[in-house]
């Protein structure tokens, strides 16, 4: 009698019903309302008379629904999402850690949430103080001298950082032409260098997946503006020769830029400013627990050494003269003749500063250090418990994330993307697939500190069962996920015939 | 350490399994000389109540309780309660970019609805999932136009928000662009004759804002005609999205860049807000940022995915349309909910209230100052020129807990005695009358001194 092929047991989840829900446009019906304006206390106006030809006639297909329908609509949609609040979200490089709720609470306090960016400085002292304190914390955490909180996200921080690099070289007479980027880098790095007017030179990683120092030494010339380095690297390994790397660059007058995406491995244990970094960005939505929100908002502060301070974006927060009462006040300084200019209107994603500061306060120095240690402990625990079933392409000790490859599973035709989809059936969000590019078929796993041993054990159990399924029942993995509302989507069709907005059936040709 | 789900015993157990003697063993790859051997100089670990107290105190040093007439790119509008109820659901708040479509359909469908409503409101054919904000969105719209036209000249109306123009200059400086500004006329609108003279075969695009920084609605059809005659693109920036409830959408534009903060997003001292780029469909391949598209699953059921990612940095690296990665998804969700709450009728009614308040306020204030650009169509902002310097005037108003208009001299020296006032549906008639009476009193005092 033929035995049934192996199918793993799902310990973390079982199925439950999820509600169907149409688009708001399909649910709309003329005359339904979810709002009520107060009576107008000034004379009503005739829009046509005031605006003339510029008056709008119609709002087209905008929806009309009642409040209960809207609540149900978005609540139903929300239940179709996986989230950190439901379980482990080991998306490598993204640092999907717990987002504390007190952060959300304090960001919504009236004097904070309703502060207008142009309100007088005398009424903005609370907001400016939050900025100043967060800056001081981040400077000590990074070991740098100067900082701007203006960039809106990590890639925007990279842009700002490379502008600082360019302005620095320009001030010395030559902006230089090249930026060196390892092949293991995030795609944002080369994209950033390009929009700042630099040619990208690709640095191949060595056999250990690290910077090839000898190769770097040959590449760096007096036309090199900077090296953009992620440390720990995207395979989760600390660049032990970091100071040699910095020395090579500095000897030629080039600067060391650090992509701080992986700062969750370092906080409280070591500081980029101490190991030779000249400029770096942080991601408050990774390391400092501000919510990812389905893809933003982020916040990407840029910290730099003293030599780059004159070039920071305007405005910067500085101490003003003491007032009549002797109390010091803070003000926004716009008089920065060497500044690279503004990278964003106003002062950055202030709401995220509030959340990040609340996170730092909830942890303190001891909590921040323990957080880093737990993040590294978790990644190493996963590595230890999976390295016999998944190929570990680089055996160097890792910090906060571990990168396997699908080499063994591909023998049965199962790729990293398939294993990721099967992981969904087991109740987990997939890891990052196919990145970094130096690992063919990468499985990039970053558990963060937020996972208990129990959750990690469930994850390890799921990954091991999937490895066995891939061996004994590859079809099951190849067609995953099986337990979701929808199965794999036709991405080719989506790209070939893009439908990017709803149109009423009658309007469809 | 209330966020860390491990007991000391579990840590030891895990270390033993790994084969590490201590936590420090795990950090052995960090050279000894770079290890931090002291505590970080950050505030000590605080209880939740202490954290709340700290921020309550910070919030107390603020403008809470003041009447405000500030706008200028950040607008006070009522935020329906259900916005925060819904966006604080963990499934929205604590998920990430919807790369794994099977378990992120909620975010994906909401973005698809957002894209659709942005198209509907702006009169464009496609819209992306969001940009950081209106200023960076405008800058990226300009670089998008440069890629489309293969030209490098950029003309920017001086009536575009000054901070948007500064951001654009920062973005443009290393991409070989030459940016020039075009002035405004007596009517506070873009000087069309000057535009006609400036636009040429080298012009990639013209960037205007409507309603512009002075609150005046630009003559988009006339501008478009001039711009298109030379084969350049028209980029229209919209800083006050609520205006679209009563102001005709810029359908003649090629690209529209909008700041959606007014759609239910808190002021929050300037961010996070929500930019979005909309455009004609033929420019799809040059659009920066995420796009959500409709497709079907294996069983033919409707679903949504991130699509056309070959434009983006994680695929194209240095050849990408932009380096943008994380955008403003949760803020776009706030805007989506706001738009559904107000809906087809409500957005119009809300815009009409804003229009009426500003019309009333401008009339009340013009008895103590001169209303500039009076004959031009406006939305809810207006410029008042006073005998007294606006900074001094504002200092007096502040003593009465009124935050006056934004002085314009900082960006427009010729308007040194003018300030930009804004009234929204949240300004009551009583507030407007009170501020007007303070201004009246002050101008009479100034007259009697003179």
Interface residues (C-beta under 8 A of the other chain):
Chain A: X21 X23 X24 X25 X28 X30 X32 X33 X34 X35 X37 X38 X40 X41 X42 X43 X44 X45 X47 X50 X51 X52 X53 X54 X55 X56 X57 X59 X60 X61 X62 X63 X64 X65 X67 X70 X71 X73 X74 X75 X76 X77 X78 X79 X80 X81 X82 X83 X84 X85 X86 X89 X91 X94 X96 X98 X99 X100 X102 X104 X105 X106 X107 X108 X109 X110 X111 X112 X113 X114 X115 X116 X117 X118 X119 X120 X122 X123 X124 X125 X126 X127 X129 X130 X133 X136 X137 X140 X141 X152 X153 X154 X155 X156 X158 X159 X163 X166 X186 X187 X188 X190 X191 X192 X193 X194 X195 X196 X197 X200 X237 X238 X240 X242 X243 X267 X268 X269 X270 X271 X274 X275 X283 X285 X289 X291 X292 X293 X294 X295 X296 X297 X298 X299 X313 X340 X341 X342 X343 X344 X345 X346 X347 X348 X349 X350 X351 X352 X354 X358 X360 X361 X362 X363 X364 X365 X366 X367 X368 X369 X370 X371 X373 X374 X376 X377 X380 X381 X384 X385 X396 X397 X399 X420 X421 X424 X429 X430 X435 X449 X450 X451 X452 X453 X455 X481 X484 X485 X486 X487 X488 X489 X490 X491 X493 X494 X495 X498 X499 X500 X501 X502
Chain B: X1 X2 X3 X4 X5 X6 X10 X11 X13 X14 X15 X17 X18 X19 X20 X23 X26 X27 X28 X29 X30 X31 X34 X35 X36 X39 X40 X41 X42 X43 X44 X45 X46 X48 X50 X51 X52 X54 X55 X56 X57 X58 X59 X60 X61 X62 X63 X64 X66 X68 X70 X72 X73 X74 X76 X80 X82 X84 X85 X86 X87 X88 X89 X90 X91 X92 X93 X94 X95 X96 X97 X98 X100 X101 X102 X103 X104 X105 X106 X107 X109 X110 X111 X112 X113 X115 X116 X117 X119 X120 X121 X125 X126 X127 X129 X130 X132 X133 X134 X135 X136 X143 X161 X163 X164 X166 X167 X169 X170 X171 X173 X174 X175 X176 X217 X219 X220 X221 X244 X245 X246 X247 X248 X249 X266 X267 X268 X269 X270 X271 X272 X284 X290 X291 X292 X293 X294 X295 X296 X297 X298 X299 X301 X303 X304 X305 X307 X308 X310 X312 X313 X314 X315 X316 X317 X318 X319 X320 X322 X323 X324 X325 X326 X327 X328 X329 X330 X331 X333 X337 X339 X340 X341 X342 X343 X344 X345 X346 X347 X348 X349 X350 X352 X353 X355 X356 X357 X359 X360 X377 X378 X394 X398 X403 X406 X425 X428 X429 X430 X432
